[in-house]
Amino acid sequence: MGILDNLLGKKEEPARAGVPFNVSTSLRPVRLNARKENCLELLVTVANASDAPLMMSLSVEVPKPLGFENVSIAKIKEIRIGELPAQKEKTVNFSICANSQTPAGTYAAQLTVSQHYRDYSHVLNYVKKSVEVRVV
């Protein structure tokens, strides 16, 4: 499975000291076509590695040539997961789209996974990760 995961773009980031969750990402399909309206799915899996439930949210920011719909107006998208039970994982997908103006290249989408306290205005821990999106 490890070879297949590497081919499909899955990357696992182990929990750092003080961070009670793991983050892994994958892209389906692996790349976008340049100068053409098409989309890919960024799959983000958050696994709770602690013995207590966590309140989580995800945020993705894409560069100017990409967007979350074919028009590419929205550049930041946030999804609030809510309570993630202990020792469970949740997969969230973001649709990242290119349009007829998107040139070929490699673009970095910034993923931020946050653990909250009480409500979503209080951040307890967060992990930032850069995900490469290839446009061919």
DSSP file (Angstrom, degrees, kcal/mol; ACC not computed):
  #  RESIDUE AA STRUCTURE BP1 BP2  ACC     N-H-->O    O-->H-N    N-H-->O    O-->H-N    TCO  KAPPA ALPHA  PHI   PSI    X-CA   Y-CA   Z-CA
    1    1 A M     >        0   0    0      0, 0.0     4,-2.7     0, 0.0     5,-0.2   0.000 360.0 360.0 360.0 -29.4    0.0    0.0    0.0
    2    2 A G  H  >  +     0   0    0      1,-0.2     4,-1.9     2,-0.2     5,-0.1   0.890 360.0  47.8 -62.6 -39.1    2.9    2.4    0.6
    3    3 A I  H  > S+     0   0    0      2,-0.2     4,-2.1     1,-0.2    -1,-0.2   0.917 112.8  48.9 -66.5 -43.2    3.9    2.4   -3.0
    4    4 A L  H  > S+     0   0    0      1,-0.2     4,-2.0     2,-0.2    -2,-0.2   0.897 109.9  51.9 -63.9 -40.5    0.3    3.0   -4.1
    5    5 A D  H  X>S+     0   0    0     -4,-2.7     5,-2.9     1,-0.2     4,-0.6   0.890 108.9  50.8 -63.2 -39.1   -0.1    5.8   -1.7
    6    6 A N  H ><5S+     0   0    0     -4,-1.9     3,-0.6     3,-0.2    -2,-0.2   0.890 110.0  49.9 -65.9 -38.5    3.1    7.5   -3.0
    7    7 A L  H 3<5S+     0   0    0     -4,-2.1    -1,-0.2     1,-0.2    -2,-0.2   0.867 111.6  48.1 -66.5 -36.1    1.8    7.2   -6.6
    8    8 A L  H 3<5S-     0   0    0     -4,-2.0    19,-0.9    -5,-0.2    -1,-0.2   0.490 119.8-108.8 -85.3  -2.9   -1.5    8.7   -5.6
    9    9 A G  T <<5 +     0   0    0     -3,-0.6     2,-0.3    -4,-0.6    -3,-0.2   0.638  59.9 158.9  91.4  14.8    0.1   11.6   -3.8
   10   10 A K      < -     0   0    0     -5,-2.9     2,-0.4    -6,-0.2    -1,-0.3  -0.578  15.0-176.6 -77.5 130.5   -0.7   10.6   -0.2
   11   11 A K  E     -A   25   0A   0     14,-2.1    14,-1.5    -2,-0.3     2,-0.5  -0.995  11.1-155.1-129.1 128.0    1.6   12.2    2.4
   12   12 A E  E     -A   24   0A   0     -2,-0.4    12,-0.2    12,-0.2    -2,-0.0  -0.878   2.3-163.1-104.9 132.2    1.3   11.4    6.1
   13   13 A E  E     -A   23   0A   0     10,-1.8    10,-1.2    -2,-0.5     3,-0.1  -0.956  20.6-134.3-113.7 112.9    2.6   13.9    8.6
   14   14 A P        -     0   0    0      0, 0.0     2,-0.2     0, 0.0     7,-0.1  -0.229  33.7 -87.7 -66.9 156.5    3.1   12.4   12.1
   15   15 A A        -     0   0    0      1,-0.1     7,-0.1     5,-0.1     2,-0.1  -0.422  44.4-139.2 -63.5 130.0    1.9   14.2   15.2
   16   16 A R    >   -     0   0    0      5,-0.3     3,-2.0    -2,-0.2     2,-0.2  -0.392  39.7 -72.0 -82.1 167.9    4.5   16.6   16.5
   17   17 A A  T 3  S+     0   0    0      1,-0.3    -1,-0.1    -2,-0.1     0, 0.0  -0.438 123.7  14.0 -61.7 126.0    5.2   17.0   20.2
   18   18 A G  T 3  S+     0   0    0     -2,-0.2    -1,-0.3     1,-0.2    -3,-0.0   0.346 102.2 104.3  90.3  -6.8    2.2   18.8   21.7
   19   19 A V    <   -     0   0    0     -3,-2.0    -1,-0.2     1,-0.1   106,-0.0  -0.937  54.4-161.8-110.7 115.7   -0.1   18.3   18.7
   20   20 A P        +     0   0    0      0, 0.0    29,-2.3     0, 0.0    30,-0.6   0.104  64.2  63.7 -88.2  25.4   -2.7   15.6   19.4
   21   21 A F  E     - B   0  48A   0     27,-0.2     2,-0.3    28,-0.2    -5,-0.3  -0.985  65.7-137.7-145.8 156.3   -3.7   15.0   15.7
   22   22 A N  E     - B   0  47A   0     25,-2.5    25,-2.4    -2,-0.3     2,-0.4  -0.852  14.6-156.0-111.3 149.2   -2.2   13.7   12.4
   23   23 A V  E     +AB  13  46A   0    -10,-1.2   -10,-1.8    -2,-0.3     2,-0.3  -0.992  13.6 174.1-127.5 129.9   -2.8   15.2    9.0
   24   24 A S  E     -AB  12  45A   0     21,-2.2    21,-3.0    -2,-0.4     2,-0.3  -0.984   8.8-165.4-132.7 149.0   -2.5   13.5    5.6
   25   25 A T  E     +AB  11  44A   0    -14,-1.5   -14,-2.1    -2,-0.3     2,-0.3  -0.916   9.1 175.7-131.3 155.3   -3.3   14.7    2.2
   26   26 A S  E     - B   0  43A   0     17,-1.7    17,-3.0    -2,-0.3     2,-0.4  -0.977  20.2-137.0-153.8 154.9   -3.9   13.3   -1.3
   27   27 A L  E     - B   0  42A   0    -19,-0.9    15,-0.2    -2,-0.3   -17,-0.1  -0.937  15.7-141.0-115.0 135.4   -4.9   14.7   -4.7
   28   28 A R  E    S+ B   0  41A   0     13,-2.2    13,-3.0    -2,-0.4     2,-0.2  -0.955  93.2  19.6-135.6 117.2   -7.3   12.9   -7.1
   29   29 A P  S    S-     0   0    0      0, 0.0    12,-0.1     0, 0.0    -1,-0.1   0.696  95.0-128.0 -66.2 180.0   -6.5   13.1  -10.0
   30   30 A V  S    S+     0   0    0     -2,-0.2   104,-0.6    10,-0.1     2,-0.3   0.772  79.4  13.5 -74.4 -27.0   -2.8   14.0   -9.5
   31   31 A R  E     -e  134   0B   0    102,-0.1     2,-0.3     8,-0.1   104,-0.2  -0.916  66.1-123.2-145.6 168.0   -2.7   17.1  -11.7
   32   32 A L  E     -e  135   0B   0    102,-2.7   104,-2.8    -2,-0.3     2,-0.4  -0.736  29.5-113.1-108.1 160.3   -4.8   19.7  -13.6
   33   33 A N    >   -     0   0    0     -2,-0.3     3,-0.8   103,-0.2     5,-0.2  -0.793  32.9-118.9 -94.2 138.0   -4.7   20.6  -17.3
   34   34 A A  T 3  S+     0   0    0     -2,-0.4    66,-0.1     1,-0.2     3,-0.1  -0.444  89.9   8.6 -75.0 147.8   -3.5   24.0  -18.3
   35   35 A R  T 3  S+     0   0    0     67,-2.5     2,-0.3    64,-0.3    65,-0.2   0.801 109.8 100.6  55.2  35.1   -5.7   26.5  -20.1
   36   36 A K  S <  S-     0   0    0     -3,-0.8     2,-0.9    63,-0.7    -1,-0.2  -0.996  79.7-111.9-148.3 142.9   -8.7   24.3  -19.6
   37   37 A E        +     0   0    0     -2,-0.3     2,-0.3    -3,-0.1    62,-0.2  -0.680  62.8 129.2 -80.0 108.6  -11.6   24.3  -17.1
   38   38 A N  E     - C   0  98A   0     60,-1.1    60,-2.9    -2,-0.9     2,-0.3  -0.973  38.6-146.7-154.3 163.2  -11.1   21.2  -14.9
   39   39 A C  E     - C   0  97A   0     -2,-0.3     2,-0.3    58,-0.2    58,-0.2  -0.896   3.9-162.0-132.7 158.3  -11.0   20.4  -11.2
   40   40 A L  E     - C   0  96A   0     56,-2.5    56,-2.8    -2,-0.3     2,-0.5  -0.929  24.1-117.4-133.1 162.6   -9.3   18.0   -8.8
   41   41 A E  E     -BC  28  95A   0    -13,-3.0   -13,-2.2    -2,-0.3     2,-0.8  -0.891  13.3-155.3-104.9 125.5  -10.1   16.9   -5.2
   42   42 A L  E     -BC  27  94A   0     52,-3.3    52,-2.3    -2,-0.5     2,-0.6  -0.896  16.4-158.5 -94.9 110.6   -7.8   17.7   -2.3
   43   43 A L  E     -BC  26  93A   0    -17,-3.0   -17,-1.7    -2,-0.8     2,-0.5  -0.829   8.3-170.9 -95.8 121.2   -8.5   15.0    0.2
   44   44 A V  E     -BC  25  92A   0     48,-3.1    48,-2.9    -2,-0.6     2,-0.5  -0.957   2.9-165.3-115.2 121.6   -7.5   15.9    3.8
   45   45 A T  E     -BC  24  91A   0    -21,-3.0   -21,-2.2    -2,-0.5     2,-0.5  -0.936   1.3-168.0-110.3 123.5   -7.6   13.3    6.5
   46   46 A V  E     -BC  23  90A   0     44,-2.7    44,-2.3    -2,-0.5     2,-0.5  -0.952   5.1-166.2-111.4 123.3   -7.4   14.4   10.1
   47   47 A A  E     -BC  22  89A   0    -25,-2.4   -25,-2.5    -2,-0.5     2,-0.6  -0.942  17.4-135.8-114.4 127.1   -6.9   11.7   12.7
   48   48 A N  E     -B   21   0A   0     40,-3.1    39,-0.4    -2,-0.5   -27,-0.2  -0.714  21.4-179.4 -80.1 116.7   -7.4   12.3   16.4
   49   49 A A        +     0   0    0    -29,-2.3   -28,-0.2    -2,-0.6    -1,-0.1   0.338  54.9  83.2 -99.2   5.0   -4.4   10.7   18.2
   50   50 A S  S    S-     0   0    0    -30,-0.6    37,-0.9     2,-0.2     4,-0.1  -0.442  83.0-118.8-102.8 178.4   -5.6   11.7   21.7
   51   51 A D  S    S+     0   0    0     35,-0.2    35,-0.2    -2,-0.1    -1,-0.0   0.276  92.2  68.6 -98.7   8.9   -8.0   10.1   24.2
   52   52 A A  S    S-     0   0    0     33,-0.1    -2,-0.2    32,-0.0    35,-0.2  -0.920  91.1 -99.6-125.3 152.1  -10.3   13.1   24.3
   53   53 A P        -     0   0    0      0, 0.0     2,-0.4     0, 0.0    -2,-0.1  -0.417  38.1-151.2 -69.0 147.7  -12.6   14.6   21.6
   54   54 A L  E     -F   84   0B   0     30,-2.2    30,-3.7    -2,-0.1     2,-0.6  -0.941  13.1-133.5-122.7 142.4  -11.2   17.6   19.7
   55   55 A M  E     -FG  83 116B   0     61,-0.7    61,-3.2    -2,-0.4     2,-0.3  -0.866  40.2-177.6 -92.7 120.2  -12.9   20.6   18.0
   56   56 A M  E     -FG  82 115B   0     26,-2.4    26,-1.7    -2,-0.6    25,-1.2  -0.830  20.7-178.3-124.9 154.6  -11.3   21.0   14.6
   57   57 A S  E     -FG  80 114B   0     57,-1.9    57,-2.7    -2,-0.3     2,-0.4  -0.981  12.8-149.1-145.2 155.1  -11.4   23.2   11.5
   58   58 A L  E     -FG  79 113B   0     21,-3.1    21,-2.8    -2,-0.3     2,-0.4  -0.950  10.4-174.1-124.6 144.0   -9.6   23.1    8.1
   59   59 A S  E     -FG  78 112B   0     53,-2.2    53,-3.0    -2,-0.4     2,-0.4  -0.997   2.3-169.6-139.2 134.4   -8.7   26.0    5.9
   60   60 A V  E     -FG  77 111B   0     17,-2.6    17,-2.4    -2,-0.4     2,-0.5  -0.988   1.7-168.0-125.8 133.3   -7.2   26.0    2.4
   61   61 A E  E     -FG  76 110B   0     49,-2.3    49,-2.7    -2,-0.4    15,-0.2  -0.985   8.6-165.0-120.2 127.3   -5.7   29.0    0.5
   62   62 A V        -     0   0    0     13,-2.6    47,-0.1    -2,-0.5     6,-0.1  -0.782  24.3-104.4-109.7 154.3   -4.9   28.6   -3.2
   63   63 A P    >   -     0   0    0      0, 0.0     3,-1.5     0, 0.0    -1,-0.1  -0.155  44.8 -88.8 -71.8 172.6   -2.8   31.0   -5.3
   64   64 A K  T 3  S+     0   0    0      1,-0.3    -2,-0.0     3,-0.0     0, 0.0   0.814 121.0  55.3 -56.0 -41.4   -4.3   33.4   -7.8
   65   65 A P  T 3  S+     0   0    0      0, 0.0    34,-0.5     0, 0.0    -1,-0.3   0.686 107.8  57.2 -69.7 -13.9   -4.5   31.2  -10.9
   66   66 A L    <   +     0   0    0     -3,-1.5     2,-0.3    32,-0.1    32,-0.2  -0.622  61.9 169.1-110.9 170.0   -6.5   28.5   -9.1
   67   67 A G  B     -D   97   0A   0     30,-1.8    30,-3.2    -2,-0.2     8,-0.2  -0.925  46.6-100.0-161.7-174.8   -9.8   28.6   -7.2
   68   68 A F  S    S+     0   0    0      6,-1.0     2,-0.3    -2,-0.3    27,-0.2   0.381 105.3  28.5-101.5   2.1  -12.6   26.6   -5.6
   69   69 A E  S >  S-     0   0    0      5,-0.2     3,-1.2    28,-0.2    28,-0.2  -0.915  98.2 -91.2-147.7 172.7  -14.9   26.8   -8.6
   70   70 A N  T 3  S+     0   0    0     -2,-0.3    30,-0.2     1,-0.3   -32,-0.1   0.769 123.4  56.2 -62.6 -26.4  -14.4   27.2  -12.3
   71   71 A V  T 3  S-     0   0    0     28,-0.1    -1,-0.3   -34,-0.0    28,-0.1   0.730  96.6-143.6 -77.7 -21.5  -14.6   31.0  -12.1
   72   72 A S    <   +     0   0    0     -3,-1.2    -2,-0.1    26,-0.1    27,-0.1   0.853  57.1 129.7  61.2  40.9  -11.7   31.1   -9.6
   73   73 A I        +     0   0    0      1,-0.0     2,-0.3     2,-0.0    -7,-0.0   0.908  54.2  67.5 -86.2 -48.8  -13.1   33.9   -7.5
   74   74 A A        +     0   0    0      1,-0.1    -6,-1.0     3,-0.0    -5,-0.2  -0.584  52.4 172.3 -76.9 129.7  -12.8   32.4   -4.0
   75   75 A K        +     0   0    0     -2,-0.3   -13,-2.6     1,-0.2     2,-0.4   0.569  63.8  49.6-111.6 -16.5   -9.2   31.8   -2.9
   76   76 A I  E     -F   61   0B   0    -15,-0.2     2,-0.4     2,-0.0   -15,-0.2  -0.990  60.1-179.4-128.8 134.1   -9.8   30.8    0.7
   77   77 A K  E     -F   60   0B   0    -17,-2.4   -17,-2.6    -2,-0.4     2,-0.4  -0.998   5.2-167.6-135.4 132.8  -12.2   28.1    2.0
   78   78 A E  E     -F   59   0B   0     -2,-0.4     2,-0.4   -19,-0.2   -19,-0.2  -0.960   2.0-169.7-121.3 136.4  -12.8   27.0    5.6
   79   79 A I  E     -F   58   0B   0    -21,-2.8   -21,-3.1    -2,-0.4     2,-0.7  -0.993  13.5-147.6-124.9 127.0  -14.6   23.9    6.8
   80   80 A R  E     -F   57   0B   0     -2,-0.4   -23,-0.2   -23,-0.2    -2,-0.0  -0.842  11.4-173.7 -95.0 115.8  -15.5   23.4   10.4
   81   81 A I  E     -     0   0B   0    -25,-1.2     2,-0.3    -2,-0.7   -24,-0.2   0.871  22.7-155.0 -75.4 -38.2  -15.5   19.8   11.3
   82   82 A G  E     +F   56   0B   0    -26,-1.7   -26,-2.4     2,-0.1     2,-0.4  -0.719  55.9   3.7  92.8-149.6  -16.8   20.1   14.8
   83   83 A E  E     -F   55   0B   0     -2,-0.3   -28,-0.2   -28,-0.2     0, 0.0  -0.596  62.4-160.8 -76.5 124.2  -16.1   17.5   17.5
   84   84 A L  E     -F   54   0B   0    -30,-3.7   -30,-2.2    -2,-0.4     3,-0.1  -0.933  23.9-127.3-103.1 113.5  -13.7   14.8   16.3
   85   85 A P    >   -     0   0    0      0, 0.0     3,-1.5     0, 0.0   -37,-0.3  -0.103  37.0 -79.0 -61.2 160.3  -14.1   11.8   18.7
   86   86 A A  T 3  S+     0   0    0      1,-0.3   -35,-0.2   -35,-0.2   -37,-0.1  -0.323 112.4   3.4 -61.8 137.7  -11.1   10.2   20.3
   87   87 A Q  T 3  S+     0   0    0    -37,-0.9    -1,-0.3   -39,-0.4     2,-0.3   0.698 106.8 115.6  59.7  25.0   -9.0    7.8   18.1
   88   88 A K    <   -     0   0    0     -3,-1.5   -40,-3.1    -4,-0.1     2,-0.3  -0.743  51.4-146.4-115.4 166.3  -11.2    8.5   15.1
   89   89 A E  E     -C   47   0A   0    -42,-0.3     2,-0.4    -2,-0.3   -42,-0.2  -0.949   4.4-159.1-133.3 156.6  -10.4   10.2   11.7
   90   90 A K  E     -C   46   0A   0    -44,-2.3   -44,-2.7    -2,-0.3     2,-0.5  -0.998   7.4-149.6-136.2 136.4  -12.4   12.3    9.3
   91   91 A T  E     -C   45   0A   0     -2,-0.4     2,-0.4   -46,-0.2   -46,-0.2  -0.931  14.6-176.3-110.2 128.6  -11.8   13.0    5.6
   92   92 A V  E     -C   44   0A   0    -48,-2.9   -48,-3.1    -2,-0.5     2,-0.4  -0.962  11.0-150.4-121.2 138.2  -12.7   16.3    4.1
   93   93 A N  E     -C   43   0A   0     -2,-0.4     2,-0.4   -50,-0.2   -50,-0.2  -0.923   6.0-164.1-116.8 140.2  -12.4   17.1    0.4
   94   94 A F  E     -C   42   0A   0    -52,-2.3   -52,-3.3    -2,-0.4     2,-0.7  -0.951  18.0-136.1-114.1 134.2  -11.8   20.4   -1.3
   95   95 A S  E     -C   41   0A   0     -2,-0.4     2,-0.5   -54,-0.2   -54,-0.2  -0.838  20.6-168.4 -92.8 116.6  -12.4   20.9   -5.0
   96   96 A I  E     -C   40   0A   0    -56,-2.8   -56,-2.5    -2,-0.7     2,-0.3  -0.927  10.7-166.6-108.7 126.4   -9.6   22.9   -6.5
   97   97 A C  E     -CD  39  67A   0    -30,-3.2   -30,-1.8    -2,-0.5     2,-0.3  -0.843  16.7-156.5-120.8 148.9  -10.2   24.2  -10.1
   98   98 A A  E     -C   38   0A   0    -60,-2.9   -60,-1.1    -2,-0.3     2,-0.2  -0.797  17.2-158.9-109.4 159.6   -8.3   25.6  -13.0
   99   99 A N    >   -     0   0    0    -34,-0.5     3,-1.5    -2,-0.3   -63,-0.7  -0.617  41.3 -78.8-127.4-169.8   -9.8   27.8  -15.7
  100  100 A S  T 3  S+     0   0    0      1,-0.3   -63,-0.1   -65,-0.2   -66,-0.0   0.576 127.0  53.8 -71.2  -7.9   -9.0   28.8  -19.2
  101  101 A Q  T 3  S+     0   0    0    -36,-0.1    -1,-0.3   -65,-0.1   -67,-0.1   0.410  79.3 112.4-102.6  -0.6   -6.5   31.5  -17.9
  102  102 A T    <   -     0   0    0     -3,-1.5   -67,-2.5   -69,-0.1   -66,-0.2  -0.642  56.0-150.5 -81.7 115.3   -4.4   29.1  -15.8
  103  103 A P        -     0   0    0      0, 0.0    -2,-0.1     0, 0.0     2,-0.1  -0.380  29.2 -88.8 -78.4 162.6   -0.9   28.6  -17.1
  104  104 A A  S    S+     0   0    0     32,-0.1     2,-0.3    -2,-0.1    32,-0.2  -0.363  75.7  94.3 -67.2 149.1    1.2   25.5  -16.6
  105  105 A G  E    S- H   0 135B   0     30,-2.5    30,-3.1    -3,-0.1     2,-0.5  -0.926  73.7 -71.8 156.1-177.6    3.3   25.3  -13.5
  106  106 A T  E     - H   0 134B   0     -2,-0.3     2,-0.3    28,-0.2    28,-0.2  -0.954  44.5-169.6-112.2 126.7    3.5   24.1   -9.9
  107  107 A Y  E     - H   0 133B   0     26,-2.9    26,-3.6    -2,-0.5     2,-0.6  -0.880  16.1-134.4-119.1 147.7    1.3   25.9   -7.4
  108  108 A A  E     - H   0 132B   0     -2,-0.3     2,-0.5    24,-0.2    24,-0.2  -0.897  13.0-162.1-106.7 118.6    1.4   25.7   -3.6
  109  109 A A  E     - H   0 131B   0     22,-3.1    22,-3.1    -2,-0.6     2,-0.6  -0.854  17.9-136.0 -95.1 132.2   -1.9   25.5   -1.7
  110  110 A Q  E     -GH  61 130B   0    -49,-2.7   -49,-2.3    -2,-0.5     2,-0.5  -0.808  18.6-165.7 -95.7 118.0   -1.6   26.3    2.0
  111  111 A L  E     -GH  60 129B   0     18,-3.6    18,-2.9    -2,-0.6     2,-0.4  -0.877   4.3-172.6-103.8 131.7   -3.5   24.0    4.3
  112  112 A T  E     -GH  59 128B   0    -53,-3.0   -53,-2.2    -2,-0.5     2,-0.5  -0.989   4.0-169.1-125.6 122.6   -4.1   25.0    7.9
  113  113 A V  E     -GH  58 127B   0     14,-2.7    14,-2.5    -2,-0.4     2,-0.4  -0.956  14.9-168.0-110.6 122.7   -5.6   22.5   10.4
  114  114 A S  E     -GH  57 126B   0    -57,-2.7   -57,-1.9    -2,-0.5     2,-0.5  -0.894  18.8-150.6-118.6 141.2   -6.7   24.1   13.7
  115  115 A Q  E     -GH  56 125B   0     10,-3.6     9,-3.2    -2,-0.4    10,-1.3  -0.934  26.4-155.5-103.4 130.0   -7.7   22.6   17.0
  116  116 A H  E     -GH  55 123B   0    -61,-3.2   -61,-0.7    -2,-0.5     2,-0.4  -0.678  11.6-142.6-110.6 160.0  -10.1   24.9   18.9
  117  117 A Y  S    S-     0   0    0      5,-2.1     2,-2.4     2,-0.6     5,-0.3  -0.991  76.6 -27.3-122.7 125.9  -11.0   25.5   22.5
  118  118 A R  S    S+     0   0    0     -2,-0.4     2,-0.2     2,-0.1    -2,-0.1  -0.415 130.8   1.5  70.0 -67.0  -14.6   26.3   23.5
  119  119 A D  S >  S-     0   0    0     -2,-2.4     3,-1.4     3,-0.1    -2,-0.6  -0.798  87.9 -87.6-139.8-178.4  -15.6   27.9   20.2
  120  120 A Y  T 3  S+     0   0    0      1,-0.3    -2,-0.1    -2,-0.2   -63,-0.0   0.519 115.2  68.9 -77.0  -3.6  -14.0   28.6   16.8
  121  121 A S  T 3  S+     0   0    0     -4,-0.1     2,-0.6     1,-0.1    -1,-0.3   0.592  90.7  69.3 -87.9  -9.8  -12.6   32.0   17.9
  122  122 A H    <   -     0   0    0     -3,-1.4    -5,-2.1    -5,-0.3     2,-0.5  -0.941  68.7-162.7-111.9 116.8  -10.0   30.3   20.3
  123  123 A V  E     + H   0 116B   0     -2,-0.6    -7,-0.3    -7,-0.2     3,-0.1  -0.865  14.6 174.3-101.8 125.5   -7.2   28.3   18.6
  124  124 A L  E     -     0   0B   0     -9,-3.2     2,-0.3    -2,-0.5    -8,-0.2   0.877  69.6  -3.8 -93.6 -48.6   -5.3   25.9   20.8
  125  125 A N  E     - H   0 115B   0    -10,-1.3   -10,-3.6     2,-0.0    -1,-0.4  -0.965  63.4-175.9-140.6 155.0   -3.0   24.2   18.2
  126  126 A Y  E     - H   0 114B   0     -2,-0.3     2,-0.4   -12,-0.3   -12,-0.2  -0.993  12.7-155.0-151.7 154.7   -2.6   24.4   14.5
  127  127 A V  E     - H   0 113B   0    -14,-2.5   -14,-2.7    -2,-0.3     2,-0.4  -0.999  10.2-157.6-129.2 129.5   -0.6   22.7   11.8
  128  128 A K  E     + H   0 112B   0     -2,-0.4     2,-0.4   -16,-0.2   -16,-0.2  -0.893  15.6 176.6-107.2 138.8    0.3   24.4    8.5
  129  129 A K  E     - H   0 111B   0    -18,-2.9   -18,-3.6    -2,-0.4     2,-0.5  -0.999  23.5-138.2-143.0 139.7    1.1   22.4    5.4
  130  130 A S  E     - H   0 110B   0     -2,-0.4     2,-0.5   -20,-0.2   -20,-0.2  -0.869  16.8-163.3-100.7 129.9    1.9   23.2    1.8
  131  131 A V  E     - H   0 109B   0    -22,-3.1   -22,-3.1    -2,-0.5     2,-0.4  -0.958  14.9-135.3-115.0 124.5    0.4   21.0   -0.8
  132  132 A E  E     - H   0 108B   0     -2,-0.5     2,-0.5   -24,-0.2   -24,-0.2  -0.661  15.8-165.5 -83.0 128.6    1.8   21.1   -4.4
  133  133 A V  E     - H   0 107B   0    -26,-3.6   -26,-2.9    -2,-0.4     2,-0.4  -0.967  10.7-150.1-113.1 118.4   -0.8   21.3   -7.2
  134  134 A R  E     -eH  31 106B   0   -104,-0.6  -102,-2.7    -2,-0.5     2,-0.5  -0.737   9.1-167.0 -92.6 133.7    0.7   20.5  -10.6
  135  135 A V  E      eH  32 105B   0    -30,-3.1   -30,-2.5    -2,-0.4  -102,-0.2  -0.984 360.0 360.0-118.3 120.0   -0.8   22.1  -13.7
  136  136 A V              0   0    0   -104,-2.8  -103,-0.2    -2,-0.5   -32,-0.1   0.350 360.0 360.0-115.7 360.0    0.4   20.5  -17.0
